[in-house]
Amino acid sequence: MAGLLDKRFHRCFGCGPGHLAGLHVRSFKTPEGVASPIIIPRQYDGPPGAAHGGIVAAYLDEVLAATVLRTTTWIGVTGELTVRYVKPVPTDTPIIGRGSLAADHGRYVDVEGRLEELSTGGVLATARARFFPVAP
């Protein structure tokens, strides 16, 4: 299945290695859900030195989508996404995205996640989302 996913999402804006302007998010399974090492390029600045809010939401959406895949084994699409911006998210600085399954309702799941400063673990932004399965 991993090979099929690699081909299916090769040009995905969030995770695809074949998308030239994409985010290229990689997510790794953890006991809690997923962890994603992230460095947001300066080209996505909003205010000086901080990422644009829409890009922050896109990174969180991708971390949460990976959480769905890694915790349920099915591919989901975002039905709802709520983001809370806690502090400016720095660009060109190592951060980590974390996601976990909040509730499995059978027909859909709720997931939650956050972006943290790698050096301190301080929370930069949080998100909660509802994902619905995609037919294979």
C-alpha positions as CSV (number, residue, x, y, z in Angstrom):
1,M,0.0,0.0,0.0
2,A,2.9,2.4,0.7
3,G,4.0,2.3,-2.9
4,L,0.5,2.9,-4.1
5,L,0.2,5.9,-1.8
6,D,3.5,7.3,-2.9
7,K,2.3,7.3,-6.6
8,R,-1.2,8.5,-5.8
9,F,0.1,11.5,-3.8
10,H,3.3,12.3,-5.7
11,R,2.0,15.7,-6.8
12,C,0.1,16.5,-3.5
13,F,0.7,20.1,-2.4
14,G,1.1,19.0,1.2
15,C,3.2,15.8,1.1
16,G,4.1,15.1,-2.5
17,P,7.7,15.1,-3.5
18,G,6.7,15.8,-7.1
19,H,5.0,19.2,-6.4
20,L,7.7,21.8,-7.0
21,A,6.0,24.5,-4.8
22,G,4.6,22.0,-2.3
23,L,5.2,21.8,1.5
24,H,6.9,18.4,1.3
25,V,5.6,17.4,4.8
26,R,6.9,14.0,6.0
27,S,5.1,12.4,8.9
28,F,6.3,9.5,11.1
29,K,4.2,7.3,13.3
30,T,4.6,7.7,17.1
31,P,2.9,6.1,20.0
32,E,0.6,9.2,20.3
33,G,0.0,9.6,16.5
34,V,2.5,11.3,14.3
35,A,5.4,13.7,14.4
36,S,6.5,15.8,11.4
37,P,9.8,17.7,11.3
38,I,9.1,21.0,9.5
39,I,11.0,24.1,8.4
40,I,8.7,26.6,6.8
41,P,10.6,28.4,4.0
42,R,10.9,32.2,4.2
43,Q,9.0,32.4,0.9
44,Y,5.9,31.8,3.0
45,D,6.4,34.8,5.2
46,G,3.4,36.8,6.2
47,P,4.7,39.3,8.8
48,P,8.5,39.6,8.7
49,G,10.1,36.4,10.0
50,A,6.8,34.6,10.6
51,A,4.7,32.3,8.4
52,H,1.5,33.5,6.7
53,G,-1.5,32.2,8.6
54,G,-2.9,30.3,5.6
55,I,0.4,28.4,5.3
56,V,0.4,27.6,9.0
57,A,-3.1,26.1,8.5
58,A,-2.0,24.2,5.4
59,Y,0.9,22.6,7.4
60,L,-1.4,21.7,10.3
61,D,-4.0,20.2,7.8
62,E,-1.2,18.0,6.3
63,V,0.0,16.8,9.7
64,L,-3.6,16.0,10.6
65,A,-4.2,14.2,7.3
66,A,-1.1,12.1,8.1
67,T,-2.5,11.4,11.5
68,V,-5.7,9.9,10.0
69,L,-3.6,7.7,7.7
70,R,-1.2,6.5,10.4
71,T,-3.8,5.9,13.1
72,T,-6.7,4.5,11.0
73,T,-4.9,3.2,7.8
74,W,-7.5,5.0,5.6
75,I,-7.1,8.1,3.5
76,G,-9.3,11.0,4.6
77,V,-10.3,14.4,3.3
78,T,-10.7,17.4,5.5
79,G,-14.4,18.1,6.3
80,E,-13.7,20.8,8.9
81,L,-10.5,22.5,10.3
82,T,-10.2,24.9,13.2
83,V,-6.8,26.6,13.8
84,R,-5.8,28.6,16.8
85,Y,-2.7,30.8,16.4
86,V,-0.9,31.0,19.7
87,K,2.4,32.7,18.7
88,P,3.9,33.8,15.4
89,V,5.3,30.7,13.6
90,P,8.9,31.4,12.6
91,T,10.2,30.7,9.1
92,D,13.5,29.1,8.4
93,T,13.5,27.6,11.9
94,P,13.1,23.9,12.9
95,I,9.6,23.2,14.3
96,I,7.7,20.0,14.8
97,G,4.1,19.1,14.0
98,R,2.3,16.6,16.2
99,G,-1.0,15.0,15.6
100,S,-3.2,12.5,17.5
101,L,-6.6,10.8,17.0
102,A,-9.2,12.5,19.3
103,A,-12.2,10.3,18.4
104,D,-13.2,7.6,15.9
105,H,-16.9,7.9,15.1
106,G,-16.8,5.1,12.5
107,R,-17.9,7.2,9.5
108,Y,-15.5,10.0,10.3
109,V,-12.7,10.8,12.8
110,D,-11.7,13.8,14.8
111,V,-8.0,14.6,15.1
112,E,-6.0,17.3,16.8
113,G,-2.5,18.6,16.5
114,R,-0.1,21.4,17.0
115,L,3.1,23.0,15.8
116,E,5.8,23.4,18.4
117,E,9.1,25.1,18.6
118,L,11.7,22.3,18.3
119,S,14.2,24.0,20.7
120,T,11.7,24.6,23.6
121,G,8.6,22.6,22.9
122,G,6.5,25.8,23.1
123,V,3.2,25.6,21.3
124,L,2.9,27.9,18.3
125,A,-0.4,26.9,16.8
126,T,-3.1,24.2,17.5
127,A,-5.7,22.6,15.3
128,R,-8.7,20.3,15.4
129,A,-10.2,18.7,12.4
130,R,-12.8,16.2,11.2
131,F,-11.8,13.9,8.4
132,F,-14.0,11.7,6.2
133,P,-12.8,8.6,4.4
134,V,-12.1,8.6,0.7
135,A,-13.2,5.6,-1.3
136,P,-10.1,3.6,-2.6
